[in-house]
Amino acid sequence: MRVVVAGGGIGGLTAALSLHAAGITDVTVLEAAPEIRPLGVGINLLPHSVRELTELGLADRLAELGVRTGELAYFSRHGQGIWSEPRGVAAGYRWPQFSVHRGRLQMMLLDAVRERLGEAAVRTGAAVESYEDTATGARVRLADGGHVDADLLIAADGIRSAIRRQLFPSEGPPPWNGLVLWRGTTRVQAPAFLGGRTMIMAGDGTEKFVAYPLTDTPDEAGTVLLNWIAERPLETPPPAPGDWNRPADPAEILRHFGDWAFDWLDIPGVIAAADAVFEYPMVDRDPLPQWTYGRVTLLGDAAHAMYPIGSNGASQAILDARVLAHALATHASIEDALAAYEADRRPATTAIQTANRGLGPEVVMRTVHERAPEGFTDIDEVLSLAEREEVAAAYKRTAGFDPETLNTRASYDATWPGAQSAGSAASADAAQGGAA
């Protein structure tokens, strides 16, 4: 089976690794960038995605990348505690939760792909422009005029996917909800705050500040790396929807967050001392009625780009990759496998997209601000413990990472019936200097 993956991001690279683990080794990842570099800032990997990376044999590498998140805590606009809960193993999961630098995670996945599938498995400077159906699959057209033939094309080419645009030409650009995210990293004295392994969210449902450490071992100056996000309405339309890497001026952010200093975190100081700051207009994609056409399917942001709420973007792309490889290994035909993959993943991610548009678990901050805009003395008088617990539990159920379900469900490990012959063919190619 010849598989082409459009896009060398987290979803595309995990797809390649998942296919390899299932014994599908004729895989080529086509990445538009001339070089894959460790760009971006921090992301969280929830236990359901950490399980998948662990089953791909990447647990030790992942543990070296970032911090095992031990707690998630919500605060009001005034820095008053609303809700906190343990995360990862402390919450009863069999797998931890990690806060990692997105670029370092991508490079770790890239290294693993090249080790397992060969250096030629990832082609950079190969922008996918379109495809056309063939008798045996798809011919993938590249921007440079070349093409690659495949039995299966997996479009993991992001929120501005060329393949999605071909399938849905009238869709238009990603819709903007009027908010902007400023994302940055800053070195702060260790521990960062609240013990050094806590992810915090503070806000009122309109403005929000998020922070979590990406390292927990201090450097020679005694500092650790802190990832942070500031969010608020934007007065003017965004210049580049879907671009995560547009530089921003910390002074502009301080105009709005300059008085957000809490006893346990100096937010203006964190913003002012940032190493790098990026601006990202808050966009997503509308849920689709269909992901699969013939032997072409969508994965990750190309299928279900969602607001960065609930730490689910990268985690859901990883789950897509694993479910797709499992389906290919356990169904008689590619068509049957793609139907099973979509039946599993499309309703699940649609539910998360919808929940994120309603603020997901972060709705507790808006509710508290509506009920007590000037602050409170007793949170239980504003938002009961039962209400807070249900908000948290409901989102975990929607996103597929409530502990009992995750801990007890079957593994996505599976072996494609053609794995032995595929492996032999790959070995022969390698012996002759060919590419996997």
C-alpha positions in Angstrom: 0.0 0.0 0.0 1.5 3.3 -1.1 0.4 6.1 1.3 1.1 9.8 0.8 0.6 12.2 3.7 0.2 15.8 2.9 1.7 17.9 5.7 4.6 17.3 8.1 3.0 18.7 11.2 2.1 16.8 14.4 -0.8 15.0 12.8 1.0 14.1 9.6 4.1 12.8 11.3 2.1 10.8 13.8 0.1 9.3 10.9 3.4 8.1 9.3 4.5 6.6 12.6 1.1 4.9 13.2 1.1 3.4 9.7 4.7 2.1 10.2 3.7 0.6 13.5 0.9 -1.2 11.7 3.3 -2.6 9.1 2.5 -0.1 6.3 5.9 1.1 5.4 5.5 2.6 1.9 4.7 6.1 3.3 5.8 9.5 2.0 5.2 12.7 3.9 5.1 15.8 1.7 5.8 19.0 3.6 5.5 22.5 2.0 8.2 24.2 4.1 11.7 24.0 2.7 12.9 22.9 6.1 11.0 21.7 9.2 12.1 23.8 12.1 11.1 23.9 15.8 8.6 26.8 15.5 5.8 27.8 17.8 5.3 27.9 21.5 3.7 25.6 24.0 0.9 23.0 23.8 -0.6 20.5 26.1 -0.8 16.8 25.3 -3.7 15.2 27.2 -3.5 11.6 28.6 -5.5 10.1 25.6 -2.8 11.4 23.2 0.0 10.5 25.5 -1.3 7.0 25.6 -1.0 6.8 21.8 2.5 8.2 21.7 3.5 5.8 24.4 2.1 2.9 22.4 4.2 4.1 19.5 7.3 3.7 21.7 7.9 7.4 22.3 7.3 7.7 26.1 10.9 8.2 27.1 11.5 10.8 24.4 8.3 12.6 25.3 9.2 12.7 29.0 12.4 14.6 28.1 10.6 17.3 26.2 8.5 19.1 28.8 6.7 19.0 32.1 4.3 16.5 33.5 1.3 18.7 34.2 0.1 18.0 37.7 -2.8 20.4 38.1 -5.2 22.6 36.1 -6.6 25.6 37.9 -9.1 28.3 36.9 -9.2 31.8 38.4 -11.3 34.8 38.1 -10.2 38.1 36.5 -9.2 39.1 40.0 -7.0 36.1 40.6 -9.4 34.3 42.9 -9.6 30.5 42.7 -12.7 29.0 40.9 -11.8 25.4 40.3 -8.7 23.2 40.4 -8.2 19.5 39.6 -5.3 17.1 39.4 -4.1 16.1 35.9 -2.4 13.1 34.5 -1.5 10.2 36.7 -2.6 12.2 39.8 -6.1 12.3 38.4 -6.3 8.5 38.0 -5.1 8.1 34.4 -2.6 5.4 33.5 -0.8 8.0 31.4 0.5 11.5 32.3 -0.3 14.9 30.7 2.5 16.9 29.3 3.2 20.6 28.6 5.7 20.7 25.7 7.1 23.1 23.2 5.2 22.5 19.9 8.3 22.8 17.8 10.3 20.3 20.0 7.5 17.8 19.8 7.4 18.1 16.0 11.1 17.6 15.7 10.9 14.5 18.0 8.2 13.0 15.7 10.3 13.9 12.6 13.4 12.2 14.0 11.3 9.1 14.8 9.8 9.0 11.3 13.2 9.3 9.6 14.7 6.6 11.9 11.8 4.1 11.3 10.8 4.9 7.7 14.1 6.3 6.3 15.4 9.8 5.5 13.5 9.9 2.2 10.2 9.3 3.9 9.8 13.1 4.5 10.1 15.4 1.5 10.4 19.1 2.3 9.7 21.9 -0.2 7.0 19.7 -1.6 3.8 21.8 -1.3 0.7 19.7 -2.2 -1.6 21.7 -4.5 -4.3 19.3 -5.5 -5.1 15.7 -6.5 -7.0 13.7 -9.1 -8.5 10.3 -8.8 -6.9 7.4 -10.6 -7.9 3.8 -11.1 -5.8 2.7 -8.1 -6.0 5.7 -5.8 -4.9 9.3 -6.3 -2.3 11.3 -8.2 -1.0 14.1 -5.9 -0.1 17.3 -7.7 2.7 19.5 -6.3 3.1 23.2 -6.6 6.4 22.7 -8.5 4.6 20.8 -11.3 5.6 17.3 -10.1 3.3 14.6 -8.9 3.3 11.5 -6.6 1.0 8.5 -7.1 -0.6 6.9 -4.1 -3.1 4.2 -3.1 -4.2 6.5 -0.3 -3.8 10.2 0.2 -4.1 11.5 3.8 -4.5 15.3 3.9 -3.0 16.6 7.1 -2.1 19.9 5.6 -3.6 22.2 8.3 -6.3 24.7 8.7 -5.6 26.1 5.2 -5.5 22.7 3.6 -5.2 22.7 -0.2 -7.0 19.3 -0.3 -9.9 20.5 1.8 -10.1 23.6 -0.4 -10.4 21.3 -3.5 -13.1 19.2 -1.9 -15.0 22.2 -0.6 -14.2 25.1 -3.0 -16.9 27.4 -1.8 -16.0 27.2 1.9 -13.9 30.4 2.1 -11.4 31.3 4.7 -11.5 30.1 8.3 -14.2 32.1 10.2 -12.9 34.5 12.9 -14.8 34.9 16.2 -13.5 38.5 16.9 -10.8 37.4 19.5 -7.1 37.5 19.2 -4.5 35.3 21.0 -1.1 36.6 21.9 1.2 33.7 22.6 4.7 34.0 24.1 7.4 32.3 26.2 9.3 33.9 29.1 12.0 32.7 31.4 11.0 33.1 35.1 12.5 32.2 38.4 11.8 28.6 39.4 9.3 27.4 40.4 7.1 29.3 37.9 4.1 29.5 40.3 1.9 27.2 42.4 4.5 24.5 42.7 5.9 24.5 39.2 3.6 22.0 37.4 0.3 23.8 37.3 -1.5 25.1 34.2 -3.6 28.2 35.1 -6.4 30.0 33.3 -7.6 33.4 34.6 -10.3 35.5 33.1 -13.9 36.6 32.7 -15.1 34.9 29.6 -14.0 37.8 27.3 -10.4 38.4 28.4 -8.2 35.5 29.5 -4.6 34.7 30.5 -3.2 31.2 30.4 0.2 30.1 31.6 2.1 26.9 32.3 5.8 25.9 32.5 7.5 24.1 29.7 10.5 23.2 31.7 10.8 22.3 35.4 14.6 21.9 35.7 16.1 25.4 36.4 19.0 26.6 34.2 22.2 28.2 35.6 20.3 31.4 36.3 17.6 29.5 38.2 14.9 30.1 35.7 12.4 27.9 33.8 10.6 28.5 30.6 7.0 29.7 31.0 4.4 29.5 28.1 1.6 32.0 28.2 -1.4 33.1 26.2 -3.3 36.4 26.5 -6.7 36.5 24.8 -9.2 39.3 24.2 -11.4 40.9 21.5 -9.6 42.6 18.6 -10.7 46.0 17.4 -9.7 45.5 13.8 -10.1 42.5 11.5 -7.1 40.1 11.6 -4.5 40.4 8.8 -3.6 36.7 8.5 -6.2 34.2 9.8 -4.7 30.8 10.5 -1.1 32.1 10.8 0.4 31.0 14.1 3.8 32.8 13.5 2.9 36.5 13.1 5.2 38.5 15.5 3.4 40.8 18.0 4.5 43.8 20.2 4.4 43.1 23.9 3.5 46.8 24.5 0.2 46.3 22.8 -0.6 43.4 25.1 0.3 45.4 28.1 -2.2 48.0 27.1 -4.9 45.5 28.0 -3.2 43.2 30.6 -1.0 45.7 32.4 -2.9 45.5 35.7 -3.3 41.8 35.8 -0.9 41.3 38.7 -1.8 38.6 41.2 -0.2 37.7 44.5 1.1 34.4 42.9 1.9 35.6 39.3 3.1 39.0 37.9 1.4 38.8 34.5 2.6 42.2 33.3 6.2 41.3 34.2 5.9 38.0 32.3 4.6 39.7 29.2 7.2 42.5 29.3 10.1 40.0 29.6 9.0 37.7 26.8 11.5 36.0 24.6 9.1 36.0 21.6 5.5 36.9 21.1 3.1 35.9 18.3 -0.4 37.0 17.4 -3.1 34.6 16.3 -6.6 35.6 15.4 -9.0 33.1 16.9 -10.3 31.0 14.0 -11.5 27.5 13.4 -13.4 25.5 10.7 -17.0 24.6 10.5 -17.7 20.9 10.9 -17.8 19.0 7.6 -20.5 16.6 6.5 -17.9 14.3 5.0 -14.1 13.8 5.2 -13.5 11.0 2.7 -13.8 11.0 -1.1 -12.6 7.8 -2.8 -9.2 7.1 -1.5 -8.6 10.6 0.0 -9.3 11.6 3.5 -8.7 14.5 5.9 -6.9 14.4 9.3 -6.1 16.9 12.0 -6.7 20.6 11.4 -7.5 19.9 7.8 -10.5 17.9 9.0 -11.6 19.7 12.2 -9.6 22.8 13.1 -10.9 23.9 16.5 -10.4 26.8 18.9 -7.5 26.2 21.2 -9.7 25.5 24.2 -9.4 22.5 26.4 -5.9 21.6 25.1 -7.4 19.4 22.4 -6.0 20.4 19.0 -2.8 18.4 18.8 -4.3 15.6 20.9 -7.2 15.1 18.5 -4.8 15.0 15.5 -2.8 12.2 17.2 -5.9 10.3 17.9 -7.0 10.7 14.2 -3.7 9.2 13.1 -3.9 6.2 15.4 -7.6 5.4 14.6 -6.9 5.7 10.8 -3.9 3.3 11.0 -5.9 0.8 13.1 -8.8 1.0 10.6 -6.5 0.3 7.7 -5.0 -2.7 9.5 -8.4 -4.2 10.5 -10.5 -3.8 7.4 -10.5 -5.7 4.1 -10.3 -2.7 1.9 -9.0 0.9 2.0 -12.6 2.1 1.3 -14.0 0.2 4.3 -11.1 1.4 6.5 -11.7 5.0 5.6 -15.5 4.7 6.2 -14.7 3.2 9.7 -12.2 5.9 10.5 -14.6 8.7 9.6 -17.5 7.1 11.4 -15.3 7.0 14.6 -13.6 10.4 14.4 -15.9 12.8 12.6 -18.8 12.8 15.1 -16.3 12.9 18.0 -14.4 15.9 16.7 -17.6 17.7 15.6 -18.8 17.5 19.2 -15.5 19.0 20.5 -15.5 21.8 17.9 -19.0 22.7 19.0 -18.1 22.5 22.7 -15.1 24.7 22.1 -17.2 27.4 20.5 -19.2 27.4 23.7 -15.9 27.9 25.7 -15.7 24.2 26.8 -14.6 23.8 30.4 -13.5 27.5 30.5 -17.2 28.5 30.7 -16.8 28.6 34.5 -14.8 31.8 34.3 -17.5 33.5 32.3 -20.2 32.2 34.6 -18.4 33.5 37.7 -17.8 36.9 36.2 -21.5 37.2 35.2 -22.6 36.3 38.8 -19.8 38.2 40.7 -18.1 40.7 38.4 -16.4 42.5 41.3 -15.1 39.3 42.9 -16.3 37.0 45.7 -15.7 35.9 49.2 -16.9 32.3 48.8 -16.8 30.6 45.4 -19.5 28.1 46.5 -22.0 30.9 46.9 -21.3 31.9 43.3 -20.9 28.6 41.5 -21.5 25.4 43.4 -19.1 22.6 43.6 -21.5 20.3 41.8 -21.8 22.8 38.9 -18.0 23.0 38.6 -17.5 19.3 38.8 -20.1 18.7 36.1 -18.6 21.2 33.7 -15.2 19.5 34.0 -16.6 16.0 33.8 -18.8 16.8 30.8 -16.0 18.1 28.7 -13.8 15.1 29.5 -16.6 12.9 28.3 -17.1 14.9 25.1 -13.4 15.0 24.3 -12.9 11.3 25.0 -10.5 11.5 28.0 -12.6 10.8 31.1 -10.3 8.4 33.1 -12.5 5.3 33.2 -13.2 5.3 29.5 -9.5 5.9 28.5 -8.0 3.5 31.0 -10.3 0.6 29.9 -10.7 0.9 26.2 -8.9 -1.4 23.8 -5.6 -0.3 22.2 -5.4 1.0 18.7 -2.4 -1.2 18.0 -3.0 -3.5 15.1 -1.1 -5.1 12.2 -2.0 -4.8 8.6 -2.4 -8.2 6.9 0.1 -7.2 4.2 2.7 -6.1 6.7 5.1 -9.0 6.2 5.3 -8.5 2.4 5.4 -4.7 2.8 8.3 -5.0 5.2 10.2 -7.3 2.9 9.7 -4.9 0.0 10.9 -2.0 2.2 14.0 -4.0 3.2 14.7 -4.8 -0.5 14.4 -1.1 -1.4 16.7 -0.1 1.4 19.3 -2.7 0.3 19.2 -1.1 -3.2 19.5 2.4 -1.9 15.8 3.1 -2.5 13.4 5.2 -0.4 10.8 3.8 1.9 
